[in-house]
């Protein structure tokens, strides 16, 4: 008998009956099956929030890891293109629930928040203060394609709107002076600036827009097999982890060290809990 | 100028309703950056803060009931002495997000939109009973009293609604939009029973 692995070696050293008994005990051990089961979450590849190429899977990935470790759940993430994500019928999904077209009896657990920011290139604009739409008059605003609303109102303030297919493109347009400022998710903007323009990080100003928030959530279909049990474990885990230093450390890593931001994010998270608690199966 | 703004605020409800289909088309046409957020002029603080949020629902009432809602809100708030800015979003999910998370002080809701816990958290005023023949499905304005603007709006709306019921304006609007014979005899009594705080 080959004994290439430690497991095989152990089993090889036992008699047939003992090996059978050991195997039976392992199968019957409480929770063994649950621990070995891998829960798969559908997601989009949206660095630095969800990303297969970042250590820990990005901000959302790290938060999900913290929560899953507490819940005793092993998970993996299935990254989908945006259109497929919006139509996902998977039992388990992570991301923004407002984007999903499919309706399910989903328990939604908020695990983090994102904010929008406007970004500009300081060599072209030393300081851009925007308190009203009129402050943008005569400027060109960059946005991701298909996301702009009410173009006529922008036009009425003499604001030109340019579209691009990616955040990298928007940042390049800023650097070349083709646009004056661009709107994007704050952490995504900072991430892509570091990735694409490591020599010019200081040249980009990123200003959070107050009152804009997007949820980072994990969702479990309560009607799926083991869905209610999984939701129960994650709910308890969320209660235990959301006020820990480990949780705060992940927020600080991605949102920065500003204590006012951390406080604001905590308040937002509480409101998100209020919003989604009706979806939990209690 | 103020009068113009006021009229525009209320009329924007109707205008928004008519544009919602187009907005929905825009939302569902996202492809390359489907997970990106919407960029609207209001991000830059050009327009007044939204005071009351509503949502479009294909299951919701007729066009006549939509116009009635806009007129009732306008009349009640005016009678209460405030001029709120009303916005209508394409879905309940988005509207509720704005109400709960981004702290819009008031939201137009059906009774089923709020859980028992939420009904305790927010103050509600029933201003209309849908399914008019049976006068049995309350449509409410829910106010977040922890929001300073919410408390002020609640006071104004509650007071104003009772005032227009008392002076006959409420029934006049009902008859104008739904027809004289559509309103059950005990309609106002039933509406008052939905608002137990009323004298």
Contacts between the chains, C-beta under 8 A, distances in Angstrom:
chain1	res1	chain2	res2	distance
A	44	B	35	5.2
A	46	B	35	5.7
A	82	B	30	7.5
A	82	B	31	7.3
A	82	B	32	7.5
A	82	B	33	6.9
A	82	B	34	3.5
A	82	B	35	5.1
A	83	B	31	5.8
A	83	B	34	5.9
A	85	B	34	7.3
A	85	B	35	7.1
A	86	B	30	8.0
A	86	B	34	5.6
A	95	B	35	7.1
A	96	B	35	6.8
A	97	B	93	7.4
A	98	B	93	5.8
A	98	B	94	6.2
A	98	B	97	6.6
A	99	B	34	6.7
A	99	B	35	5.8
A	101	B	28	7.6
A	116	B	37	5.9
A	116	B	43	6.8
A	130	B	44	5.7
A	130	B	45	7.7
A	131	B	45	6.2
A	132	B	44	6.5
A	132	B	45	5.1
A	132	B	46	5.4
A	133	B	41	5.4
A	133	B	44	4.7
A	133	B	45	7.0
A	133	B	46	2.9
A	133	B	47	7.9
A	134	B	46	7.1
A	135	B	44	7.4
A	136	B	44	6.2
A	141	B	39	7.8
A	143	B	39	4.6
A	144	B	32	7.8
A	144	B	33	4.2
A	144	B	36	4.4
A	144	B	39	7.9
A	145	B	32	5.6
A	145	B	33	6.1
A	146	B	26	7.5
A	146	B	29	6.5
A	146	B	30	4.9
A	146	B	31	6.8
A	146	B	32	6.8
A	146	B	33	6.3
A	146	B	36	7.9
A	147	B	30	7.4
A	147	B	33	6.4
A	147	B	36	4.9
A	147	B	37	6.7
A	147	B	38	5.5
A	147	B	39	5.2
A	148	B	38	7.7
A	148	B	39	5.1
A	148	B	40	7.9
A	149	B	23	7.4
A	149	B	26	7.2
A	149	B	38	5.2
A	149	B	39	6.5
A	149	B	40	4.1
A	149	B	41	7.7
A	150	B	40	5.8
A	150	B	41	5.5
A	153	B	41	4.4
A	153	B	46	7.4
A	154	B	41	5.9
A	157	B	41	7.7
A	157	B	46	7.2
A	165	B	32	5.4
A	165	B	33	7.2
A	166	B	33	7.8
A	183	B	39	4.8
A	183	B	43	6.7
A	184	B	36	7.8
A	185	B	36	7.6
A	185	B	37	6.8
A	209	B	43	5.6
A	209	B	44	7.9
A	211	B	102	5.8
A	211	B	103	8.0
A	212	B	37	7.4
A	212	B	43	6.5
A	212	B	102	7.9
A	213	B	101	6.0
A	213	B	102	6.4
A	214	B	37	6.0
A	215	B	97	7.8
A	215	B	101	7.5
A	268	B	101	6.6
A	271	B	100	5.7
A	271	B	101	4.7
A	271	B	103	7.7
A	272	B	100	8.0
A	272	B	101	5.9
A	274	B	100	5.6
A	274	B	118	8.0
A	274	B	121	7.3
A	275	B	96	6.6
A	275	B	97	6.5
A	275	B	100	4.2
A	275	B	101	5.8
A	277	B	117	7.3
A	278	B	115	4.2
A	278	B	117	7.2
A	278	B	118	7.0
